[in-house]
Amino acid sequence: MTVGYERRLALDWAGEVLRELSELPMDDEARWQVTVAKLREEARHILRHYPEPWQIEAATTSHMPLHEWISRRT
């Protein structure tokens, strides 16, 4: 079961990966080939705790405060 801090870490990590990806120069083909393999591996790790769309919807309609559903490690 994924808990709040794991969801938070997955969201933070996904943002970090997207920022790194957005900063890669488009003209460096060799770097892109290595990066795609690394990106696929990181995506698998991130998705392990990344909330599914139905979970996000449930969180927005539940009575649980959002800060409990997505929380920092305690």
C-alpha positions in Angstrom: 0.0 0.0 0.0 1.3 3.5 -0.9 1.2 6.0 1.9 1.1 9.8 1.8 4.8 10.5 1.9 5.4 7.9 -0.9 2.8 9.7 -3.1 4.5 13.0 -2.3 8.0 11.7 -3.1 6.6 10.3 -6.4 5.1 13.6 -7.4 8.3 15.5 -6.4 10.5 13.0 -8.3 8.3 13.2 -11.4 8.6 16.9 -11.4 12.4 16.7 -11.1 12.6 14.2 -14.0 10.4 16.5 -16.2 12.6 19.5 -15.4 15.8 17.6 -16.3 14.2 16.4 -19.5 13.1 19.9 -20.5 16.7 21.2 -20.1 18.3 18.6 -22.4 19.7 20.1 -25.6 17.9 18.7 -28.6 21.0 18.4 -30.8 22.9 15.9 -28.6 21.7 12.6 -30.1 24.1 10.4 -28.1 23.0 11.9 -24.9 19.3 11.4 -25.8 19.8 7.7 -26.4 21.3 7.2 -23.0 18.7 9.5 -21.5 15.8 7.6 -22.9 16.9 4.3 -21.3 17.5 6.2 -18.0 14.1 7.9 -18.3 12.2 4.6 -18.8 13.9 3.2 -15.7 13.1 6.3 -13.6 9.5 6.3 -14.9 9.0 2.7 -13.7 10.3 3.7 -10.2 8.2 6.8 -10.1 5.0 5.1 -11.2 5.3 2.6 -8.4 3.9 5.2 -6.0 2.4 7.7 -8.4 -1.3 8.1 -7.8 -3.7 6.8 -10.4 -6.3 9.2 -11.8 -9.0 7.5 -9.8 -7.0 7.9 -6.6 -6.6 11.6 -7.3 -10.3 11.9 -8.0 -11.1 10.0 -4.8 -8.8 12.3 -2.8 -10.5 15.4 -4.1 -13.9 14.1 -3.1 -13.0 12.5 0.2 -13.2 14.0 3.7 -9.5 13.3 4.3 -7.5 16.5 4.2 -5.2 16.7 1.2 -2.2 17.4 3.5 -2.8 13.9 4.9 -3.2 12.2 1.5 0.0 13.7 0.1 2.3 14.3 3.0 5.9 14.7 3.9 7.6 11.8 5.7 6.9 12.0 9.4 
